[in-house]
Amino acid sequence: MADGVLLHGRYQLLELIGRGGMGEVWRARDEALGRRVAVKCLKPLGGQQEESFLRVLRERFRREARVAAGLQHRGITVVHDFGESDGVLYLVMELLEGRNLSELLQAAGPGPLSVGEVIDIAEQVAAALAYTHEQGIVHRDLKPANIMRLTDGTVKICDFGIARLAQGIGLSTKLTSAGMAMGTPHYMSPEQIAGVNVDARSDLYSLGCVLYEIATGAPPFDLGDPWAILIGHRDTPPEPPRALRPELTEGLERFILALLAKDPDERPDDAARMLRELLGQPTPAATGTQLVPRVRREPARLPEWTRGMRVGSRASGSWSLRLAPPDRSAGLTGQWTGMTATVLAHPTTVRRGPSPEHLAVLASRHRAGLSLGRLGRWEEAHEVHSAVAELRREALGELHEETLTSRFEAAYALARLRRWEEALAGLRDTAEARVQVLGAEHQDTLEVVYEVGICLGRLGRPAEALPLYEVLIEAYTRTRGPDHPETLRARHGRGMTLGRLGRWEEALAEAVEVHRARTAALGAEHPHTLVSEREIAVALGWLGRWEEALERFHRVRLVREHVLGASHPDALISRNDEALCLEQLGRGAEAVELYRQVATLRAEDADTA
């Protein structure tokens, strides 16, 4: 798209506001009504896409746009029109002047918004949600970046319906019905995390997370590890906001905690009414509503897709961000970047690089490949990353960092497919290139070296893998410290390699030390901690200490079943581990029963798949 373009003979594009992986946002003029509007466009639909996909995309776009256009409330962004012009799907919305809550927090510096502002935002958003929920519409991705505070003080929720469309398109090159939960970990409800159907009460939980953050300066579970965040949402009662900020009113605190109830049934039926009552009455007795959330006795299990989930961004701070915080104009297409020129340097010439649009498309496809991997669709992920790697090589060069990232992801997908020889070749090539471009101790270089070690171990070549782990441990210890997760991961790899070399006493000592450090840093029930405890048990078994091994295997199984569910692959592995131990101890009947349970659970899981 370009300025001056007239969409559908009516909407004159004036100024590009933002650009993202799937399209653009323009400041525009509605020539028919003489008003300024915002126009969000999906990138042109090219002939390379499958026609069946384009038909589904157009229909999905129209359906979700109608949903958004049907919402008429002061607290909801107005959608004026939508359509298709010369292969471009577009959405015409009111032009908002203001900042989203993420930007407001950043502008406030380290710290929360004023108490009065928090209460005002809570009242307005609660009222807007009450309206949309009465229409039977759930947002599913409520977060600070999707809530705008205009210059006149009005608060508006953005991207109803459209958020769902962006998720469907972004998961892969085709629309998918896979059950991957939508949302950002810091603002996801327990039921979203469990991958079950969500309703209006999930939006209320997300609102509670948003209000907690703007009231205290940090989300309720402000943890650097994605797994810890998910477990926090599911199992841990949030610290009362007034413990972090005493000047908050009691009524506001009770309201936020009510929204953050783990059980959806314990969240308020009418959040807007509850807030009004609480602000007027300091005690909860008159509301007739349960205000203090209770932890569920039977927590929902974490589904398989959570294993690869990354933290994502929270509104305040930048400690977990790989990308810039979302632009307020981003809603339709996710992360947006400003208009920046790309210039490539050559030893003899300087030339303008590929267009930002082309690079944005490649970035979108790269993210689609990552999503396919998180869904376990590694064949498709490998195809996507291989294609993107070649296109990035042509556009950016053989040794460009983005090209190398795609080459790494393609090789990593091969490893997940257990095509170890091919994966090893690709990883070694990438490692050599990263050493040349980034240096031997750059994080990205060390990441590839670690995966090379994994492949060598799988190929039965532990003697070649061991020195790689020694290099990793030395580099990480010097640059990040002895108890950093990356250092411990490298030490874990060394311990496994020592075992493969038959050096089980050394392997046991390494596993014990890594388990101790991970317990202190991550907690006893973190999956990495449990993996280390399992390695202790494996080493004990190889040393003939089966009673001690059984105790360890049994504990790992119980924790995995509690956290993941009995039918999760890791929990089933633990049952098999325990059964093997029982066999070695001559307790054959108990072992047979465990094997039978594994077979039954796998059959049940296959029936429900």
N, C-alpha and C positions, 0 to 999 in steps of 0.2 A: 504494500500500500504506500501511497505518497500523498503529501498535502495537495489540496486542490481536487482530489478525487471526489466525485459525487456518487454516493451510494444510492441506488434505487431511484435516481433522479430527485433525491430529497435531502440527503444528509451530506453536507460539505465538510470534508475532513480538513481541520485547520492546523492542529499541532499535535505531534506525537507525545503522549504523556509517559508511556512505558511500553516495553517490549518484553515478551517472555518466550518460553519454549514452544508455545502453541499459537501465539498470535500477538496482537497489539491493542493498545488502548489509545484512543484519539479524543482530543477536545474537538468538538464539531459544532456546526450550526444547522439547525433544522430549518431549511429554507421555507417550508410550508407555513410554519408557525412563528418563525423569526426568533427562536430561542436557542441558547447554548445547551448542548447536551454532551454526554460522554458516550462514545461508541466503542464497544469491545468487539474485536474481530478475531475469528479463528483464521489461521493462515490459509491461503488459497488451497483449494482441494485439487491436487494435481492428478494427472492421469495414471500415475504410478500406483496409486492406491487401488485396492480391490473395489469394484463397483458395489459388491454386497456390503462391504464395510461403509462406504460412503452413504448408502441408503440408510443403514442403521444409524450412522452418525447424524444425518440430517433429521431423521425422525426423532432421535433422542434429543437433539438440540431444540427442535420445535416443542417437544413435550415439556422439557424443563423450562424453556423460555415462557411458555404459557403459564406454568406454575408460578414463576416469578412475577409475570405481568399481572396475574390475578390478585396479588397481595396489595392492599390499599390501607396503609397505616402510617402514621407520622414517624414511627420508629423503624420502618422498612424502606430500603432504597427503592425508589420508584422505577419500574421498567416501562418505558413508553412504547417500544416497538421492537420487532425482531424480523429477520428475514435472511434472504440469500441474494447476493448480487455478484454476477460474474464469478461464481465459484467461491465467494467469500460469505461465510455465515457471520452475521453481525447481530449485536444486541444494543439497543439504544436505551440509555439510562439517564436519570437526572444527574447533572454535573454537581458533585459535592465539593464544597470548599471547607477544608478542615484537616484534622489529623486522626489517624486511628489510635487505638489505645496503646499499641506497641510504641508508636512514635511519641505519644504523650509521656509514657514512662521513660523513654530514652531522653526526652527533653528535660524531664525532671531530675536527671542525673541518677546516681544510685539512691534509690528510695521510692516510696509510694506516692500516690496522688493525695491531695488533701482529703480529709474526712468528708467534708461537704460534697466534694466532687464525686467521691466514691458512692455516696448515698444517692446523689442525683443520677449517676450512670446506672446504678442498680435499679432504681425505680423505673427509668425509661426502658431499659432492656427487658426487665421483667414484664412490663406492660406489652412490649412488642412481641415477646415470646408467647404471652397469653393469647394474643390475637392469632398468631400463626398456628398455634397448637389447636385453637378452636376450629381452624380450617382443615385440620388433619395433616398439617405439613410440619415436618421435622427438619431442622437445619443439618445436623450430623457433624458439623465441623466448626462449631463456635469457638472462637479464640480471639485474642486482642487484635490481631490484624484484620479481622472481619467485623470489627465494631468501630464506627466512625463517630467522632465528636465534632460537629460542625462549628463554624465560627460564632453562630448565634446560640450555642449551647445545646442544640438538638443532638440526640444520640440516635444513630441509625445502624441497623444490622445489614450487612451486605451479603450477597451471594446465596440467598435461598434458592434451592433448586440447581443453580449454576455450579455450586460447589460439587454437587453430585455428578454433574456432567463432566467437570474437569477430572474428577477421580476416575470415572469410567474410561475416558480417553487416555489418561496418563499412564494407566497400568501397563498397557502394551500397545503394539501397533494395531490391534483389533480390540473392539469392546469385549469385555469379559464379564462373566457372571460369577467369577471366583469369589469366595467369601472372605476376602481380605478386608478387615475393618478399616474404616476411614477415620482420620483424625490425627492430631498431633499428640504424642504421648503425654505431654504436660497437661492436656485438657481433655483426655479421654475418660469416659465413664467405665466403671468395672464391666458393664455388660458389653460395651464396645470391645474392650480388651478380650473378653471371652468369645467374641465373634458371633454372638447371638443377635437376634433381631432387636433393634432399638426403637424406642418411641420417644414421646415428648419429654419423658423424665430424664433421658440421656442429655438432652439440651440443658436441662436444669443443673445437672451435675457439672457440665462444662462451664455454665455460667458461674457456678460456685467457685470453680478453679480460677476463672478470670477475675472475679471480685476479690478472691483471696490474694491474688497477685497485685492488683492495683491498690489494695488496702495495706499490704505488708511489704511490698517490694519484691516478692518472690512467689513462685507457684507453691501450692501446698506440699508437693513432694519434689523439692528442688535438688535432684540427685543427678550426678554426672553419668550414670550408667543406665541404659534404657531398660534393662531387666529390673533394676531396683525401682525405677519410676513406675513400671507396670505393677509390680508387687505392692508398692506403696498405695497405689490407687485401689488395689483389690483388697488388701489385708490391713493396712495401717491407718488408724484414726489420725486425722490431721491435727497438728498442734493448734490449739485455739488461737485465733488471730490476735486477741488482746494480750496474749503472752508475748507476742512479738512487737505489738504496738498498743500500749495501754490506753491511749486516747480514743481508740475506736469505741463506739457506743455498744452497749450490751446487746441492744436490739439488732444491730448490724451483724455482730458476731454470731448471734443465734440464727439469723437468717442464712449466713454463709454456711454454717455447720449443718443446717437442715438440708441445704442443697447438696452438700457433700456426703449425704448418707450413702453407705455402700449398697444397701438394698433399695432398689427403685421404689418399692412400695412405701418406704419411709420418707421419701421426699414430698414436699408440699403439693397438694392438689391444685392450689391456686397461689402461686408464688407472689404475684403482685399484691393480692389481698393480705397475705401473711406479712409481707414487708411493711405495708401500711400499718397494720396492727402492731407490729413489733416496734416500729419507730414511735408509735404513740403510747405504748405501754411497755415498761421495762421488764415486766415479768411475763413468762409465756403462758401462765395459767388461763388467761382469758381467750387465747386463740383457739383452744380446743384441738390443737395439732401437735403431734409429737415432734419436738424440735431437736433433740439430741440424737444424732445418728448412732445406730448400733452396728457393730461388725457382724457380718453374716457368719453363721456357724458353719455353713457348707459353701465355701467360696467357689465361684465359677472358675473353671480351669483355664489356663492360658493355652490358646491354640498354637498349632505348629508354626503359623506365620510369624509369631512374635519372636522366634529364635533369631531372626536376622534383622530385627527392627533397630533403627538408629534413633538417637535421642530426638533429633529435630530441634526446632528452635523454640525458645521461650521468649516472651515479649521483652524482658529487660535483660541487658547484658549481652555479651557476645561469646561467652566461653564455649558454647557448644556449636557455633555456627560455622559451617563451611561456606555457605552462601550469605549474601547480604540479607538483612531483614526484609520481609516482603514489602513492596511498595503499596501504598494505599489504593492504587489503581489496578492492583494485580488480580483481583478476585477471580475472574474467569479462568485465567490460565496459570495460576500458581506463582512461582518466583518470577519477579520482573527485574530488569536491569535498565539503566538509563541508556541514552544514545551515546555510545562510545565508538570511536573509530578503531579499527584493527589494522595495525601496520606490522608487516613481517620484515625482519632484517635478513639480508643475505650477505655473504662475504664481500660481494662487489656492488650490490645494488640494494636500494630500499624500495619496496613496492607495497602498494596497498593490498592487504590480505583479502580473504573471502568476505562476503557480505555478512553483516550481523545476522540477517535472517537465516542464512545457510547454517551458520554456527549454532544458532538457537534451535534449529531443527535437529541438528546432530546431538545437541545437549538433551533435547527431549527424548530422542531415541535411546540415548545412553541411560537416562532415568528409567525408560521403559524396560530396558534390559535388566537393570537392577531390580525392578519390581517383579519381573518374571523369575529371577533367581530367588527372591524372597518367597515366592509362591511355589518354589520347588520345580519350576518348569525350565530345567537346565538346558535341554536341547534347544529350545527357543531362545533362551538367554544367550547361549553360545552363538547362535546365528546372528542375533541382533548385534552383539558386541563385535563380532568379526566384521560385519558389514560396516559398522560405525568406525572401527579401527582403520579400515581401508579408505573410507571417505575422509576421515580426519588426516590420514597420511597424505592424501592428494591435496587437501585444502591447507594443511598447516605444516606438513613436513614429517619426515620419518622420526625425528627425535623430539618433536613437540610434546610437552607434558601431557596434553589431552590425548594425543595419539597413543602414548605409552600407557595411559590409564585404560584406554579401551583394549589395548593388547593384553594388559594384565587381566582385565575382567574376562576376556575370551579364554585365556589360559586357565583362569580359576574355574570357569564353568566346566572346562574339560576335566579338571581334577574332581569336581563334584559328580561328574559322569563316570568317574573311575577310569578314565582314559589316561592313565598315568604317564605313559611314554610321551604322548603328544603334549600333555600338560607340562611335563618337565622341559621339553624343548622350548615351548613358548615362554615359560617362566624364566628360563636361563637367558634367552634372548632379551627379554624385557629387563632383567636384572643388569645385564651388561650395558644396555642402553641407558638405564637410569644412573648407573655408576658414572658413565661418561657425562651425562647432562646435569645430574643433581648432586653427585658425590656419593661416596661409599656409605656415609653415615646419615644420609637424609632418610626421613621416616618412610617415604615411599619406596626407597631402595631396600631398606631393611624389611619392609613388608613382603617384597617379592622374595628376598632371600629366605625368609621364614617358610613361605610356600614351597620353595625349592627343597628345603629340608623335609617337609611333609611328603612330597612326591618321592624323594629318595628312600625314605622310610617305607613307604607303601610298596616300592619296587624291590624291597629286600636289600637295600644298599646302605645300611646304617653307618658303616665306616666312613662313607663319604658325607653323610649328613652331620655327624658329630662335630667336626670342626666348624661347620656353618653355625650351629647353635652356640658354640663357644664365642664366635665372632659377635653374634647377636647379643649375647649376655654381656660381653665386655662393653659393647657400644651403648646399649640401653642403660647399664649400670652407671656409666660415666655421664651420660647426657640426661637421664631421667631419674636415676636413683635405684637402689636395690629392690625396693618394694613396689615399683611402678608396675601396673598390669602388663605392659609389654615385656618388661624384664622377667616377670613371673611366667608369662607365656613361653618365652624362650627357654627358661629353666625347665618348664614342664616338658617341652620338646626334647631337651637334653636328657631328662630322666627316662622318657620313653625310649629314646635311642640307646641309652645304656642298657635298658632291659633287653632290647633286640640284640644287643651284643652279648647277652648272657651275664652282664655285670650287675646282678640283682641286688647285692648289698648296697652298691652305690646308687642304683635306681631307687631303692627304698628310701635311703637317706635324702635324696633329692625330692622325692614326692612328699615326704614328711615336712620338709622345710617350706616347700611351695604351698602345701595345704595350710600350714600355720600362718603364712603371710597372707594368703587369700582369705582365710577366716577373719583375720584382723581387718583387712581392707574392704572386703565385699560382704562378709557375713557368712554364717555356716551353711545357709541354704541356697546361696548363689550357685548357678549351674557350673561355673568354673571351679568353685570350691569343691563341689561334689565330684567333678571329674578328677580332681587331685586326690580326693579320698578314695575314689575307685582305683586309681593307680597305686595307692598304698596297698589296697587289698590284693591287687594283681601281683605285686611284688612279694607280698607275704605268702601268697599261694605258691609262687615259683620257688620260694625258699622252704616250702613244706609246712608253713605255719598256718594250717587251714582253719583252726578255731578262731584265730585272730582275724583271718581274712573274712570268715563268715560274718563276724560281728560288723565289720566295715561294710561289706556288701549289703547286709540287711538294713543298716541305717540309710545307706544311699537309696535303696529301693523305697523305703517308707517316705523319705523326703520327696523323692521324685514323684511318687504317686500322689502325695498331698498337693504338690505345686502344679504338676503337669497333668495328672489324671492317670489312672491305671493303664489305659490303652496307649499312652504316648510311647513312641519308639524307644526313648531313653529309659522309661520305666520298665518296658518289656525286656530290654537288655539287662537291667538290674535283676529281674526275676531269673533270667537265664544264668546270670553270674552266681546268684545265690544257690540255684539248683546244682550247678557244677560243684560248688563247695560242698553241698550236702552229699553228693555222690562220692567225693573224695574222702568224706568222713564216714562213709558206710551207711548213710541214712537215705537209702535208695527210695523208700516209699514217699518220703517228704519231697525228694527231688522230682519224682514222677508227678506228684500233685502240682508242683510249681510249673513243670513243663506243660501239663494239661491246662492250667490256667492261662498260660501264655497263648496256647493254640486257640482257646475259647475267645480270649480278648481280641486276638487278631481276626478271627472269623467274624465277630460282632462288628469290629471296626470296618471290615470289608463290606459287610451288609449295609452299613449306614453311609458308606462313601458315595 
